[in-house]
Amino acid sequence: METFDNLKKTPLFETHVALGGKIVDFGGWALPVQYSSILDECKAVRERCGLFDVSHMGEVDVYGADAYAFIQKMVTNDVTTMTPGRCRYAIMCYEDGGAVDDVLIYKYADDHYMLIVNAGNTDKDFAWLSEHTFGDVKVVNNSAKWGQLALQGPQHQAVLDAAGFEGEIPMKYYTFNDKMVVAGIPCLVSRTGYTGEDGVELYCAAEDTPRLHAALMEAGKVVDMLPCGLGARDTLRFEASMPLYGHELSKDINPVECDLGFAIKLNKEDFIGIEALRQTRTRKRIGLKLVGKGIARPDAEVLCNGEVVGIVTSGGPAPAVGGNYAMALVSIDADENGKWAVSVRGREIECEFAPMPFYKRK
């Protein structure tokens, strides 16, 4: 059996192996790509419930009297209206507008925020934040202290009920309660997710993660819940047309081009990259449905009326709606009513313009 000695592991590595997870190298982490089948796992999340290990994500805390002013300077969104117990999605940008990362901001208090960052960007993000501190601000990378599980799907509440909990589960999207106890384990529970379904994410001490996972798996039997891997996670976020850093968003793709306007407040006094994002954009993110046979892979050329107008950023099957889809970054003036195609290994596959998100829960 492969030991994956050269890779980082979450507190659940042994659990994944015991559950028959197919382990892969995901950006330097040993994580399960699937347990049963990606299709079955996606179906479980859309119809019932699925449980994901997302302990590889990074947690960076910002403390101090100037924490609010610092966060406000570092991200595209406005955190002025955030009250303790609220979460907010935002992007950290370079001066040229390119994305350092997309983050989730958790506000504990005026002098304490926590940023959830993408696993592969944790060290880079921590360095970026540390380089830009001013006044009374302390930035601490607490990633190793946390385990994180995502319980996603319409029946997630039944699983929490079966596991037993103390405290109030947050009912409003993008809120959290850091004083929960789930299955006897202290947790922060937030109404967030990356699947397009209703659900929660649970943060606990790293050493408690295997116990919490086991308790939720046992409780999940009431709804025939499945453990889910990276494959399902990517398919689900793709169906919901959610951007993935390194695909729809990167140091070379800014959040305006990615159509993340809801998380960019250009009327804010200032943030790093604001002037660059105020410039006229030349590209846009669009959705395509493949009419011809085949799958559009990232970096495949996108054609409109016979001309190359951009590239595919993510592509694949969208089982919840049927068919193969793609998200693409194309020139701003590409004709949405034009004749679309993607070029895969020199073969042109006909497409039609598809509104995003491809899947939206009822």
Disulfide bonds with the S-S distance in Angstrom:
none
